[in-house]
Protein backbone atom coordinates (compact mmCIF):
# COMPACT_ATOMS: atom_id res chain seq x y z
CA UNK A 1 0.00 0.00 0.00
CA UNK A 2 2.85 2.36 0.86
CA UNK A 3 4.29 2.13 -2.66
CA UNK A 4 0.96 3.14 -4.20
CA UNK A 5 0.62 6.05 -1.78
CA UNK A 6 4.18 7.25 -2.48
CA UNK A 7 3.50 7.11 -6.24
CA UNK A 8 0.25 9.04 -5.86
CA UNK A 9 1.92 11.70 -3.71
CA UNK A 10 4.77 12.09 -6.21
CA UNK A 11 2.60 12.14 -9.34
CA UNK A 12 -0.35 14.17 -8.08
CA UNK A 13 1.83 16.40 -5.90
CA UNK A 14 3.93 17.25 -8.91
CA UNK A 15 0.79 18.00 -10.91
CA UNK A 16 -0.27 20.48 -8.24
CA UNK A 17 2.57 22.79 -9.38
CA UNK A 18 0.68 24.20 -12.38
CA UNK A 19 -2.24 25.05 -10.08
CA UNK A 20 0.02 27.46 -8.17
CA UNK A 21 1.46 29.68 -10.93
CA UNK A 22 3.84 31.63 -8.67
CA UNK A 23 5.54 28.45 -7.43
CA UNK A 24 5.59 26.93 -10.93
CA UNK A 25 7.06 30.09 -12.44
CA UNK A 26 9.70 30.25 -9.72
CA UNK A 27 10.85 26.70 -10.54
CA UNK A 28 10.74 27.47 -14.27
CA UNK A 29 12.89 30.60 -13.81
CA UNK A 30 15.47 28.77 -11.69
CA UNK A 31 15.78 25.76 -13.98
CA UNK A 32 14.92 27.28 -17.35
CA UNK A 33 11.87 26.31 -19.41
CA UNK A 34 13.42 23.26 -21.12
CA UNK A 35 15.01 21.71 -18.01
CA UNK A 36 11.83 22.41 -16.01
CA UNK A 37 9.76 20.46 -18.55
CA UNK A 38 12.31 17.65 -18.61
CA UNK A 39 12.42 17.32 -14.81
CA UNK A 40 8.61 17.54 -14.62
CA UNK A 41 8.26 14.82 -17.28
CA UNK A 42 10.84 12.46 -15.78
CA UNK A 43 9.43 12.80 -12.25
CA UNK A 44 5.89 12.32 -13.63
CA UNK A 45 6.94 9.11 -15.37
CA UNK A 46 8.64 7.87 -12.20
CA UNK A 47 5.53 8.68 -10.16
CA UNK A 48 3.30 6.92 -12.69
CA UNK A 49 5.57 3.85 -12.70
CA UNK A 50 5.49 3.71 -8.89
CA UNK A 51 1.67 4.02 -8.96
CA UNK A 52 1.39 1.15 -11.45
CA UNK A 53 3.82 -1.01 -9.47
CA UNK A 54 2.13 -0.24 -6.15
CA UNK A 55 -1.35 -0.91 -7.53
CA UNK A 56 -0.19 -4.14 -9.16
CA UNK A 57 1.44 -5.37 -5.93
CA UNK A 58 -1.75 -4.69 -3.99
CA UNK A 59 -3.90 -6.44 -6.60
CA UNK A 60 -1.64 -9.51 -6.49
CA UNK A 61 -1.78 -9.70 -2.66
CA UNK A 62 -5.43 -9.89 -1.54
CA UNK A 63 -4.33 -9.97 2.10
CA UNK A 64 -3.03 -6.42 1.76
CA UNK A 65 -5.92 -5.27 -0.43
CA UNK A 66 -9.18 -5.97 1.38
CA UNK A 67 -12.45 -5.68 -0.48
CA UNK A 68 -14.56 -3.02 1.21
CA UNK A 69 -17.67 -3.71 -0.85
CA UNK A 70 -18.63 -5.99 -3.70
CA UNK A 71 -20.14 -3.78 -6.40
CA UNK A 72 -23.26 -5.19 -8.04
CA UNK A 73 -22.95 -6.30 -11.66
CA UNK A 74 -24.97 -3.34 -12.97
CA UNK A 75 -22.27 -0.92 -11.77
CA UNK A 76 -19.82 -2.61 -14.16
CA UNK A 77 -22.25 -1.98 -17.03
CA UNK A 78 -22.41 1.70 -16.10
CA UNK A 79 -18.60 1.82 -15.90
CA UNK A 80 -18.33 0.29 -19.40
CA UNK A 81 -20.78 2.89 -20.76
CA UNK A 82 -18.96 5.78 -19.07
CA UNK A 83 -15.61 4.78 -20.52
CA UNK A 84 -16.71 5.53 -24.11
CA UNK A 85 -17.10 9.30 -23.56
CA UNK A 86 -13.97 9.24 -21.38
CA UNK A 87 -11.92 7.88 -24.30
CA UNK A 88 -13.40 10.42 -26.74
CA UNK A 89 -12.62 13.25 -24.32
CA UNK A 90 -9.10 11.93 -23.79
CA UNK A 91 -8.49 12.12 -27.55
CA UNK A 92 -10.19 15.54 -27.70
CA UNK A 93 -7.56 16.86 -25.29
CA UNK A 94 -4.90 16.18 -27.94
CA UNK A 95 -6.64 17.35 -31.13
CA UNK A 96 -8.17 20.81 -31.69
CA UNK A 97 -11.89 20.20 -32.23
CA UNK A 98 -15.30 21.60 -31.48
CA UNK A 99 -15.60 18.93 -28.78
CA UNK A 100 -12.47 20.27 -27.09
CA UNK A 101 -13.74 23.85 -27.39
CA UNK A 102 -17.16 22.94 -25.95
CA UNK A 103 -15.75 20.95 -23.02
CA UNK A 104 -12.82 23.38 -22.51
CA UNK A 105 -10.73 20.91 -20.49
CA UNK A 106 -11.45 17.46 -21.91
CA UNK A 107 -8.46 15.78 -20.23
CA UNK A 108 -9.77 16.73 -16.79
CA UNK A 109 -13.29 15.59 -17.75
CA UNK A 110 -11.88 12.30 -19.07
CA UNK A 111 -9.98 11.68 -15.82
CA UNK A 112 -13.07 12.43 -13.72
CA UNK A 113 -15.21 10.04 -15.77
CA UNK A 114 -12.49 7.34 -15.82
CA UNK A 115 -11.94 7.54 -12.06
CA UNK A 116 -15.67 7.62 -11.23
CA UNK A 117 -16.38 4.67 -13.55
CA UNK A 118 -13.63 2.61 -11.95
CA UNK A 119 -14.81 3.50 -8.44
CA UNK A 120 -18.26 2.21 -9.38
CA UNK A 121 -16.89 -1.11 -10.60
CA UNK A 122 -14.26 -1.82 -7.91
CA UNK A 123 -14.60 -2.07 -4.16
CA UNK A 124 -11.07 -2.87 -3.01
CA UNK A 125 -8.75 -0.57 -1.04
CA UNK A 126 -6.21 -0.20 -3.89
CA UNK A 127 -8.96 0.95 -6.27
CA UNK A 128 -10.35 3.36 -3.71
CA UNK A 129 -6.89 4.88 -3.20
CA UNK A 130 -6.03 5.07 -6.90
CA UNK A 131 -9.29 6.14 -8.48
CA UNK A 132 -10.47 8.19 -5.49
CA UNK A 133 -7.20 10.17 -5.50
CA UNK A 134 -7.41 10.86 -9.22
CA UNK A 135 -11.08 11.86 -8.99
CA UNK A 136 -10.39 14.25 -6.10
CA UNK A 137 -7.40 15.72 -7.93
CA UNK A 138 -9.39 16.19 -11.17
CA UNK A 139 -12.18 17.99 -9.32
CA UNK A 140 -9.63 20.26 -7.64
CA UNK A 141 -7.78 20.82 -10.92
CA UNK A 142 -11.00 21.80 -12.76
CA UNK A 143 -11.80 24.36 -10.08
CA UNK A 144 -8.23 25.64 -10.25
CA UNK A 145 -8.16 26.08 -14.04
CA UNK A 146 -11.47 27.92 -13.88
CA UNK A 147 -10.08 30.36 -11.31
CA UNK A 148 -6.81 30.84 -13.22
CA UNK A 149 -8.46 31.04 -16.63
CA UNK A 150 -6.02 28.41 -17.93
CA UNK A 151 -6.72 27.31 -21.48
CA UNK A 152 -5.20 23.82 -21.37
CA UNK A 153 -2.32 22.18 -23.22
CA UNK A 154 -3.55 23.12 -26.71
CA UNK A 155 -4.02 26.76 -25.76
CA UNK A 156 -6.80 28.43 -27.68
CA UNK A 157 -6.22 26.42 -30.86
CA UNK A 158 -9.36 26.45 -32.95
CA UNK A 159 -10.45 23.48 -35.04
CA UNK A 160 -9.85 23.90 -38.76
CA UNK A 161 -12.72 21.67 -39.92
CA UNK A 162 -15.46 19.33 -38.79
CA UNK A 163 -13.11 16.50 -39.77
CA UNK A 164 -11.26 17.09 -36.50
CA UNK A 165 -14.46 16.23 -34.61
CA UNK A 166 -14.92 13.11 -36.73
CA UNK A 167 -11.28 12.19 -36.09
CA UNK A 168 -11.63 12.70 -32.32
CA UNK A 169 -14.73 10.50 -32.15
CA UNK A 170 -13.30 7.82 -34.46
CA UNK A 171 -10.01 7.55 -32.55
CA UNK A 172 -11.83 7.66 -29.19
CA UNK A 173 -14.22 4.87 -30.24
CA UNK A 174 -11.34 2.80 -31.65
CA UNK A 175 -9.39 3.28 -28.39
CA UNK A 176 -12.45 2.27 -26.38
CA UNK A 177 -13.02 -0.94 -28.34
CA UNK A 178 -9.30 -1.71 -28.40
CA UNK A 179 -9.23 -1.54 -24.60
CA UNK A 180 -12.52 -3.40 -24.29
CA UNK A 181 -11.45 -6.30 -26.51
CA UNK A 182 -8.00 -7.17 -25.26
CA UNK A 183 -6.14 -3.93 -24.53
CA UNK A 184 -7.28 -3.55 -20.92
CA UNK A 185 -6.52 -7.18 -20.17
CA UNK A 186 -3.09 -6.88 -21.81
CA UNK A 187 -2.22 -3.64 -19.98
CA UNK A 188 -3.91 -4.22 -16.63
CA UNK A 189 -4.39 -7.99 -16.48
CA UNK A 190 -8.16 -7.83 -16.11
CA UNK A 191 -10.74 -8.04 -18.86
CA UNK A 192 -13.53 -5.47 -18.46
CA UNK A 193 -15.88 -8.02 -20.03
CA UNK A 194 -15.15 -10.76 -17.47
C-alpha positions, 0 to 999 in steps of 0.5 A: 500500500505504501508504494501506491501512496508514495507514487500518488503523492509524487505524481499528483503532488507534482501535478499540483505545481501548475495550479500554483502559478507563482511556485511553478514560475519560480521553478521554471525561472530557476531551472529554465523552461526546457530543463523544467519540462524535462524534470517535470516529465521524468518525475511524472513518469517515475511517479506513474511507474510507482503508482502502477507497481504499487497498484499491481502489488496490492492487486496480487496480494489480496491480504493487503488489499481488502475488499470493502464492498462488492459492487453489483454487476450493474455498476460494471455496465455503467462503468463500461458505458462511461468509458466511451465518452472518457476515451473520446474526451481523452483524444479531444484533449490532444486534437483541436476540435469543437468537442475540445472547445465545448468541453474546454478541459477534456483531459480533466473531464476524461480523468473524472469520468475514468476515475468515477467509472472505476470506483463504481466497478471496484470495491477494493482498497487499492482501487479506492486509493487510486481512483479516489485520488485521481477523482479528487485531484481532477475535481480540484484541478478543474476548479483551479483552471477555472479560477486561473483562466487556464486554457489547457495544453492546446491553448486556444487552438481552434479546429480547422474543420469538422473533420477534427471532430470526426477524427476525435470521435473515431479515434476515441471509439477505436481506443475504447473498443481496443481496450474493451477487446483485449487492450485492458486485459493486456495492460492491466491484467483484467478483462472489463468483459469478465 
